[in-house]
Amino acid sequence: MAEDFLSIKNLHGWYGKSHVLHGVDMQVGKGEIVSLLGRNGVGRSTTAKAIMGLVDATGSVRFKGTELVGKKAYEIAHLGIGYVPENRDIFPTLTVEQNLTLGLKGTKPGQWSYEDMYRMFPRLKERQHTQAGVLSGGEQQMLTLCRTLMGDPQLIIIDEPTEGLAPKIVELVAQYLQELKRRGLSVLLIEQKLAIALDISNRVYVMGHGNVVFEGTPADLKANEKVRKEWLEV
């Protein structure tokens, strides 16, 4: 059951005095890909940050039965949640391979190896000894995704992985997400591109004004023109 893996109930979140999340309820099941959709500014990234302990929050976020609200971000990461932020948070003066090594929890990879990363993104293999700061935006996004996987998470939260990327790189990221699905990893995907989200997700949530306004399968959302027009279409 989804509630046995990641369960969010009545989640409120703040940036300083600004109240952004207003009682979010959602779940992600084991081995499930769930997409969180909505226009910019509705609280999707804040939801991710609240799960990771990066903003002030109240309510409940339980991961495998453990309450996360009140824990530090590093404690949450050590419980098995990986987070890929929107801003491609790489270490620019370190090489590609050094960045991947920093993602390890211990001294050895878990179910994901360097070879896995280089197979998914051959361009990283070509540039493994290159400083990450000189990579293109798309290459840095690949590196951020891979570095998070090297920590062997059981759940990965990915915020806008295709934002600003060229179509060929977007296609690579979509293949990466499919690989995660095949390997049984749970994913919470925050994504603007509806086609990708609907193609790979088991379920989708739509946010509006800091709360969930729709939950269902991709087929349910495709069939609900009212929700799409009101909360998603520009």
C-alpha positions as CSV (number, residue, x, y, z in Angstrom):
1,M,0.0,0.0,0.0
2,A,1.1,3.6,-0.7
3,E,0.6,4.6,2.9
4,D,3.2,2.1,4.0
5,F,5.9,3.9,1.9
6,L,5.6,7.7,1.7
7,S,2.4,9.1,3.2
8,I,1.8,12.9,3.4
9,K,-1.1,14.2,5.5
10,N,-2.2,17.7,6.2
11,L,1.2,19.2,5.2
12,H,1.6,22.9,5.6
13,G,4.7,24.7,4.6
14,W,6.2,28.2,4.9
15,Y,8.9,30.4,3.5
16,G,9.4,32.8,6.5
17,K,5.9,34.3,7.1
18,S,4.6,33.2,3.6
19,H,2.2,30.3,4.0
20,V,2.6,28.2,0.8
21,L,1.3,24.7,1.5
22,H,-2.3,24.5,2.9
23,G,-2.9,20.9,4.0
24,V,-1.4,18.7,1.2
25,D,-2.4,15.0,1.3
26,M,-0.7,12.5,-1.0
27,Q,1.0,9.1,-1.1
28,V,3.7,7.3,-3.1
29,G,3.8,3.5,-3.1
30,K,6.7,1.2,-3.3
31,G,7.9,0.9,-6.9
32,E,5.5,3.6,-8.0
33,I,6.1,6.7,-10.1
34,V,3.9,9.5,-9.1
35,S,3.9,12.9,-10.9
36,L,3.0,16.2,-9.2
37,L,1.7,18.6,-11.8
38,G,0.6,22.2,-11.8
39,R,1.5,25.7,-12.9
40,N,4.5,27.5,-11.6
41,G,4.1,28.9,-8.1
42,V,1.4,26.5,-6.8
43,G,3.6,24.8,-4.3
44,R,5.0,21.7,-6.1
45,S,8.7,22.5,-5.3
46,T,7.8,23.6,-1.8
47,T,6.2,20.2,-1.3
48,A,9.5,18.5,-2.3
49,K,11.4,20.8,0.1
50,A,9.0,20.2,2.9
51,I,9.4,16.4,2.5
52,M,13.2,16.9,2.7
53,G,13.2,19.2,5.7
54,L,14.3,22.2,3.8
55,V,11.4,24.5,4.7
56,D,9.4,25.1,7.8
57,A,6.5,22.5,7.9
58,T,3.8,21.1,10.0
59,G,1.6,18.1,9.5
60,S,2.9,14.6,8.8
61,V,5.3,13.1,6.3
62,R,5.9,9.4,7.0
63,F,8.4,7.3,5.1
64,K,8.3,3.6,5.8
65,G,6.5,4.4,9.1
66,T,9.1,7.0,10.3
67,E,7.9,10.6,10.8
68,L,10.1,13.1,8.8
69,V,8.7,16.4,9.9
70,G,11.2,17.9,12.3
71,K,14.1,15.9,11.0
72,K,17.2,17.5,9.4
73,A,17.7,17.1,5.6
74,Y,20.7,14.8,6.0
75,E,18.8,12.6,8.4
76,I,16.0,12.2,5.8
77,A,18.5,11.4,3.1
78,H,20.1,8.7,5.2
79,L,16.7,7.1,5.6
80,G,16.7,6.4,1.9
81,I,15.2,9.4,0.1
82,G,17.2,11.0,-2.7
83,Y,16.4,14.6,-3.9
84,V,17.3,16.1,-7.3
85,P,16.7,19.9,-6.9
86,E,15.7,22.1,-9.8
87,N,19.0,24.1,-9.7
88,R,21.4,21.3,-10.8
89,D,23.4,21.4,-7.6
90,I,26.7,20.0,-8.8
91,F,30.3,20.6,-7.5
92,P,31.8,22.7,-10.4
93,T,35.5,22.3,-9.6
94,L,35.3,18.5,-9.2
95,T,35.3,16.0,-12.1
96,V,32.2,14.1,-13.2
97,E,33.5,11.0,-11.5
98,Q,34.3,12.8,-8.3
99,N,30.8,14.2,-8.2
100,L,29.4,10.7,-8.6
101,T,31.7,9.4,-5.8
102,L,30.3,12.1,-3.5
103,G,26.9,10.7,-4.0
104,L,27.9,7.4,-2.3
105,K,26.5,6.6,1.1
106,G,29.5,4.4,2.0
107,T,32.7,3.5,0.0
108,K,30.9,1.3,-2.5
109,P,27.9,1.7,-4.8
110,G,24.7,0.0,-3.9
111,Q,22.4,-1.3,-6.6
112,W,23.6,1.5,-8.9
113,S,27.1,1.5,-10.2
114,Y,29.3,3.9,-12.1
115,E,28.8,1.6,-15.1
116,D,25.0,2.0,-14.8
117,M,25.4,5.8,-14.9
118,Y,27.7,5.7,-17.9
119,R,25.4,3.3,-19.7
120,M,22.4,5.5,-19.2
121,F,24.3,8.7,-20.2
122,P,27.3,7.8,-22.4
123,R,28.2,11.5,-22.5
124,L,29.2,11.4,-18.8
125,K,31.5,8.5,-19.6
126,E,33.2,10.6,-22.3
127,R,33.6,13.4,-19.8
128,Q,34.3,11.5,-16.6
129,H,37.6,13.3,-15.9
130,T,36.2,16.8,-16.9
131,Q,35.4,19.4,-14.3
132,A,31.6,19.5,-13.8
133,G,31.5,23.3,-14.1
134,V,32.3,23.3,-17.8
135,L,29.5,20.8,-18.7
136,S,26.5,22.0,-20.6
137,G,23.2,22.5,-18.7
138,G,21.9,19.2,-20.0
139,E,25.1,17.3,-18.9
140,Q,24.9,18.9,-15.5
141,Q,21.3,17.7,-15.2
142,M,22.4,14.2,-16.1
143,L,25.2,14.3,-13.5
144,T,22.8,15.5,-10.8
145,L,20.4,12.7,-11.5
146,C,23.2,10.1,-11.5
147,R,24.9,11.4,-8.3
148,T,21.6,11.1,-6.4
149,L,21.2,7.5,-7.6
150,M,24.7,6.7,-6.4
151,G,23.4,7.1,-2.8
152,D,21.1,4.1,-3.4
153,P,17.8,5.7,-2.5
154,Q,14.6,3.8,-2.2
155,L,12.6,6.9,-3.1
156,I,13.8,9.7,-5.3
157,I,12.2,13.2,-5.6
158,I,13.0,14.8,-8.9
159,D,12.1,18.5,-9.4
160,E,11.7,19.7,-13.0
161,P,14.4,17.5,-14.6
162,T,13.7,18.6,-18.2
163,E,13.4,22.4,-17.5
164,G,15.4,24.3,-20.2
165,L,16.8,21.2,-21.8
166,A,17.2,20.6,-25.6
167,P,14.7,18.0,-27.0
168,K,17.4,15.3,-27.4
169,I,18.4,15.7,-23.7
170,V,14.7,15.6,-22.7
171,E,14.4,12.3,-24.5
172,L,17.4,11.0,-22.6
173,V,15.9,12.1,-19.3
174,A,12.7,10.3,-20.2
175,Q,14.6,7.1,-20.8
176,Y,16.4,7.5,-17.5
177,L,13.0,7.8,-15.7
178,Q,11.8,4.6,-17.5
179,E,15.0,2.9,-16.3
180,L,14.1,3.9,-12.7
181,K,10.7,2.4,-13.2
182,R,12.1,-0.8,-14.5
183,R,14.5,-1.1,-11.5
184,G,11.5,-0.7,-9.1
185,L,12.5,2.6,-7.6
186,S,9.8,4.8,-6.2
187,V,9.8,8.3,-7.8
188,L,8.0,11.5,-7.0
189,L,8.4,13.6,-10.2
190,I,7.7,17.3,-10.4
191,E,7.4,18.0,-14.1
192,Q,5.9,20.7,-16.4
193,K,5.9,18.5,-19.6
194,L,2.6,16.7,-19.4
195,A,3.4,14.2,-22.1
196,I,6.4,12.8,-20.1
197,A,4.5,12.7,-16.8
198,L,1.5,11.0,-18.3
199,D,3.6,8.4,-20.2
200,I,5.6,7.1,-17.2
201,S,3.4,7.7,-14.1
202,N,1.2,5.2,-12.2
203,R,-0.7,8.1,-10.7
204,V,-0.8,11.9,-10.9
205,Y,-1.6,14.7,-8.5
206,V,-2.4,18.2,-9.7
207,M,-1.7,21.1,-7.3
208,G,-3.4,24.6,-7.2
209,H,-3.0,27.3,-4.6
210,G,-0.9,25.2,-2.3
211,N,-3.2,22.1,-2.2
212,V,-4.0,19.0,-4.2
213,V,-7.0,19.6,-6.5
214,F,-6.9,16.3,-8.4
215,E,-5.7,12.8,-7.9
216,G,-6.0,9.9,-10.4
217,T,-4.4,7.9,-13.1
218,P,-2.9,9.4,-16.3
219,A,-6.0,8.1,-18.1
220,D,-8.3,9.9,-15.6
221,L,-6.5,13.2,-16.2
222,K,-6.5,12.8,-19.9
223,A,-10.3,12.3,-19.7
224,N,-10.8,15.3,-17.4
225,E,-10.8,18.4,-19.6
226,K,-12.1,20.7,-16.9
227,V,-9.2,20.0,-14.5
228,R,-6.6,20.4,-17.3
229,K,-8.1,23.7,-18.5
230,E,-8.5,25.1,-15.0
231,W,-5.2,24.0,-13.4
232,L,-2.7,23.0,-16.1
233,E,-3.2,24.7,-19.4
234,V,-1.7,28.2,-20.0
